[in-house]
Amino acid sequence: MSDFKELSGPEGLEKIGELIRDIRITMMATVASDGSIDSRPMATQKTDKFDGTVWFLTRHDSGKVREIEEDAHVTLAYANPSDSVYVSAKGRAKVSQDKAKIHELWNPMYKAWFPGGEDDPAITVLRVDIAEAEYWEASSSKLIMGAKYLAAAVTGGKVDVGEQGKVTV
């Protein structure tokens, strides 16, 4: 990557929202009680407009909920290899059983995990407020990217193969 950008405020939020909009699954990393890092796939809940907050539904009795209650720091890793888009977002998570938010995010497919539906007592909302993110985004199609990578190897990295940036919220 040869183009590094530092973004903040609305411009940064817009960039991150644009990059993660079509990536349904993220790897959520939490801090375990022994200080190690646990990661697991989570389905990001769609919202109308990205405002720096990402929502998830999960079971209240899960390990991630216990870990978040002990240490709210999380990292969300998004990847879309077919478009060469990668985002690593750091933030703090909050756990709640807000019935209105559960209703807003509910999808009938979730009955596979929550047989009691929206009123299942095990369902919990995870809210992650992103504080900063880094992203990597290729600027061209795979064929053109292959040619650019080859040219970068020959020229010692002096060919633009995409954009890297950091966003502070």
N, C-alpha and C positions, 0 to 999 in steps of 0.2 A: 504494500500500500504506500502510495506516495503523497496523498493529500490528507493532512491532519486538520480537523476542525475542532474548535472548542465552542460549544453552544450553551446557552442558558435561557431561563425564562420560557416564554411562550414558543420561541423558535425551537428550543431544545425539546420541549414536550411534543411539539408537532412532529419533529424528526423521529423521536422514539416511537410515538404512536403510529406513524406511517410505516416504520420498519416492522413492528410486531403485530400490526393489524391482522395479517393473514396467517400468522403462526399460532395455531390452536394450542399446541402443547409446549410447555416450558419445563425445564428441570429446575425444581425449587431446592435450594441448598439451605439447610439449617445447621445450627451448632448443637451437637449432642452434649450430654451432661459430662462426658469425659474430654470435651474440647475438640473432638474429631468432627468432621463435616459429614452430614447425611444428605443425600440427594434422592429425589424421586420425581417422576413425571406428574405434572398437574395440568388440568385443562383450564386455560385462561377464559374467564367469562367475558363475553362481548358486552361492550357498553357503547352508547351513542358517540361519545367523543372522549378521547384519551385525555385525562387531566392529571396524570402522574400517579394515579391509584389503579392498582390491578386487583381484581376480585377472584376468589376461588370458593368452591364449596367442598367440604370434606367432612369426615366423621370426627366427632368430638373426642372419641377415645383413641385417636391415632397418635403415633409417636411424634409426628411433626407438631401437633398441637401442644403436647407436653414440652417439646423443645422450644417452641416459640414463647410459651408462657415463662420459661426460664431465661431465654435470651431472644429478644425480638429481631435481631439482625438476620436477614435472609439475602440470598442472591438468586436471581432468576436468570437462567441461561436459555435464550431463544436461538434457534437455528433453522434456517431455510437453505440447505445446501444447493437446491436446484436453482435458486436465484442468487447464491453467494451472499446471503445476508446473515449476520451474526450479531447478537446483542447480549451483553452481560449487564444486568441492572441490580444495584444494591439498594436495599431499603429496610424498613422496619415493618414488621407484621403485627396485626392486632387480631385477636380472636373474639367473635361475638356470636350470639344466636338471635340476632335481629330478624324477627319474623318478616318485617316489611322488605328487607334486603333479600332474604331467602326467596320470598315470593317474586321479587323483581328478577332474580337470576334463575329461577326454576325452569327446568326443561323436563318434559315427561320422560325422557330417556334416563334421567337420574334415578328413576325408580329401581333400576338394577342395583344401585348402591344404597338407596334409601327406600325400602319397600313401603314405608309409611307415608310416602309422598312428602309434600312440603312441610307437613306437620310431624314428620319423623323426629323423635327426640334426639337422635344421634347426629342430625345435620347441623353443621357449624359453618359460619362464614369466616374466611380469612381475607383480611384487607391488607394489601402491601402498598405502603406509600414509598414510592421510589425517590431516593435522594440524589443518586447519580447513576449514570450508565455509560458504557463504552460500546461502540459499534464498529463493525467492519462491513463494508458493502462494496461489491464489485461493480464496476461501471459499465460492463458490456456483457454480451452473450457468451456462452461457454466457448464457442469457436474463436471469437475475438480474444477472450481471456487467455485461451491457450497460446495464441500467438503473442500476446502481451507478456505472459510469463516467460516464454522463450526469449523474447527480445530483452526482458529485464535481466534474465540470466546472462545473456551475451554482453549487455551494456553495464553490468554491475549494479542493477536496480534503478536505472535512470529512466524507466518507462512507467507512466501512470497506469496502475492496474486497478485502482479504485479509491475509496475514501475510508478513512478511519477517523473516529472522533470521540470526544468525551462530552457528555451533557451533565450539567449541574443544575439541579432543580431548586 
